[in-house]
Structures are given as structure tokens and as C-alpha cells.
């Protein structure tokens, strides 16, 4: 893994970002992990630069839906654009990428 942390699942590739005005396709690098303290899945990453995402952010959009080509979806919060024009994104709950199934034994 070349991800954010050794214990994290990771996705790198195209995503569809759902905005109030429609959908935009961008590349993304996302990673996440289960948080035992909060009991949910936390994920974060970055979206590649796209004028449509930046325009939505500048108009006040903060929460977006992200979908990978295999159909996994997650809701995340955009942050200020980085030096290269891309946007950091983070979310809690189901991530927009596949994660291993976990079975908890009694």
C-alpha cells in the first residue's frame, strides 16, 4: 500500500462526484479505516483539480456524494483546494470504495 496509513484500505482511480448541478468525473486517492472509538468507518483523501468542483465549493457546496465505477458510494465533506487545485475530502460511514467484510465474534 502507498496509502495514508498502514492499517487503512485504499482506492486510487476515477470517481463520480455528485453536485447540486450534476455529476463530474475526477480522479481520486482515498483511504480509510474503522474507528473503534466512534464505531464507524472514517475515510479521507483528495480529488484531482476540476473547475466544476472548485466552482461548487466557492458557491458554498461542502457535502458531496462520491461514487466509484464499481458502484460504491459515500458522502464526504469538501475542504479548501490544495496547492494543485484539488480538494481534500473526508467522510464517516460507508466509504465510496470496497472494504473487507468484518465479522465480530461473540
VOVEX-844319 format. One record per residue (C-alpha): x, y, z; residue in three letters; residue number from 0. Coordinates in Angstrom, 3 decimals. Example, Ala and Ser with C-alpha at 12.3 -4.5 7.8 and 13.67 -1.06 7.14 Angstrom:
NODE         x         y         z  type  seq
NODE    12.300    -4.500     7.800   ALA    0
NODE    13.670    -1.060     7.140   SER    1
This chain:
NODE         x         y         z  type  seq
NODE     0.000     0.000     0.000   UNK    0
NODE     1.109     3.505    -0.694   UNK    1
NODE    -1.767     4.946     1.301   UNK    2
NODE    -2.111     7.292     4.181   UNK    3
NODE    -1.502     4.715     6.922   UNK    4
NODE    -0.542     1.028     7.093   UNK    5
NODE    -3.889    -0.008     8.619   UNK    6
NODE    -6.062     1.667     6.009   UNK    7
NODE    -7.907     0.382     2.964   UNK    8
NODE    -7.248     2.439    -0.133   UNK    9
NODE    -8.704     3.398    -3.518   UNK   10
NODE    -6.984     5.278    -6.315   UNK   11
NODE    -8.788     5.949    -9.582   UNK   12
NODE   -11.790     7.624   -11.206   UNK   13
NODE   -14.825     8.731    -9.187   UNK   14
NODE   -18.087    10.469    -9.961   UNK   15
NODE   -18.807    13.441    -7.708   UNK   16
NODE   -22.486    14.355    -7.383   UNK   17
NODE   -23.024    18.101    -7.026   UNK   18
NODE   -26.278    20.110    -6.927   UNK   19
NODE   -25.808    20.950   -10.645   UNK   20
NODE   -24.984    17.427   -11.804   UNK   21
NODE   -22.182    14.912   -11.846   UNK   22
NODE   -18.467    15.414   -12.510   UNK   23
NODE   -15.835    12.756   -13.118   UNK   24
NODE   -12.441    13.261   -11.475   UNK   25
NODE    -9.554    11.119   -10.251   UNK   26
NODE    -9.264    10.478    -6.533   UNK   27
NODE    -6.971     8.970    -3.929   UNK   28
NODE    -8.991     7.798    -0.919   UNK   29
NODE    -8.197     5.740     2.174   UNK   30
NODE    -9.983     4.831     5.364   UNK   31
NODE   -10.233     2.711     8.480   UNK   32
NODE   -12.736     1.503    11.062   UNK   33
NODE   -12.658     3.682    14.187   UNK   34
NODE   -13.183     1.556    17.309   UNK   35
NODE   -13.693     4.702    19.411   UNK   36
NODE   -16.648     6.005    17.406   UNK   37
NODE   -17.822     2.689    15.958   UNK   38
NODE   -17.903     3.945    12.380   UNK   39
NODE   -15.765     3.928     9.268   UNK   40
NODE   -13.675     7.073     8.656   UNK   41
NODE   -12.279     7.886     5.220   UNK   42
NODE   -10.350    10.770     3.692   UNK   43
NODE    -8.450    11.660     0.568   UNK   44
NODE    -8.195    14.105    -2.258   UNK   45
NODE    -9.991    14.806    -5.500   UNK   46
NODE    -7.982    15.934    -8.517   UNK   47
NODE    -8.374    19.513    -9.706   UNK   48
NODE   -11.573    20.222   -11.615   UNK   49
NODE   -13.111    23.658   -12.234   UNK   50
NODE   -16.622    22.316   -11.585   UNK   51
NODE   -15.735    21.037    -8.100   UNK   52
NODE   -13.960    24.300    -7.265   UNK   53
NODE   -16.905    26.383    -8.533   UNK   54
NODE   -19.309    24.334    -6.408   UNK   55
NODE   -17.067    24.773    -3.352   UNK   56
NODE   -16.797    28.515    -3.943   UNK   57
NODE   -20.602    28.732    -4.182   UNK   58
NODE   -20.944    27.104    -0.758   UNK   59
NODE   -21.214    23.378    -1.506   UNK   60
NODE   -19.442    21.399     1.192   UNK   61
NODE   -21.121    17.976     1.215   UNK   62
NODE   -20.949    15.803    -1.909   UNK   63
NODE   -21.641    12.218    -2.888   UNK   64
NODE   -18.702    10.235    -4.308   UNK   65
NODE   -19.144     7.033    -6.360   UNK   66
NODE   -16.521     4.657    -7.737   UNK   67
NODE   -17.064     2.763   -11.021   UNK   68
NODE   -17.982    -0.417    -9.117   UNK   69
NODE   -20.968     1.371    -7.550   UNK   70
NODE   -19.705     2.029    -4.021   UNK   71
NODE   -20.927     5.419    -2.748   UNK   72
NODE   -20.081     7.606     0.208   UNK   73
NODE   -20.929    11.099     1.397   UNK   74
NODE   -18.000    13.375     2.153   UNK   75
NODE   -17.167    16.946     3.053   UNK   76
NODE   -15.001    19.060     0.747   UNK   77
NODE   -12.241    21.256     2.114   UNK   78
NODE   -10.353    24.257     0.688   UNK   79
NODE    -8.470    23.483    -2.543   UNK   80
NODE    -4.858    22.443    -2.135   UNK   81
NODE    -1.827    23.943    -3.889   UNK   82
NODE    -2.564    21.997    -7.079   UNK   83
NODE    -6.271    22.921    -7.205   UNK   84
NODE    -7.597    19.583    -5.947   UNK   85
NODE    -9.877    19.294    -2.948   UNK   86
NODE    -9.310    17.285     0.214   UNK   87
NODE   -12.406    15.289     1.156   UNK   88
NODE   -13.367    13.327     4.272   UNK   89
NODE   -16.326    11.305     5.419   UNK   90
NODE   -17.694     8.987     8.078   UNK   91
NODE   -19.862     5.998     7.305   UNK   92
NODE   -19.857     3.818     4.202   UNK   93
NODE   -16.874     4.731     2.022   UNK   94
NODE   -17.017     5.104    -1.753   UNK   95
NODE   -14.733     2.086    -2.192   UNK   96
NODE   -14.744    -1.585    -1.319   UNK   97
NODE   -13.636    -2.626     2.169   UNK   98
NODE   -13.254    -6.106     3.637   UNK   99
NODE   -16.248    -7.595     5.432   UNK  100
NODE   -15.669    -7.840     9.168   UNK  101
NODE   -17.443   -10.370    11.345   UNK  102
NODE   -17.483    -9.752    15.065   UNK  103
NODE   -17.434   -12.918    17.144   UNK  104
NODE   -19.490   -13.057    20.321   UNK  105
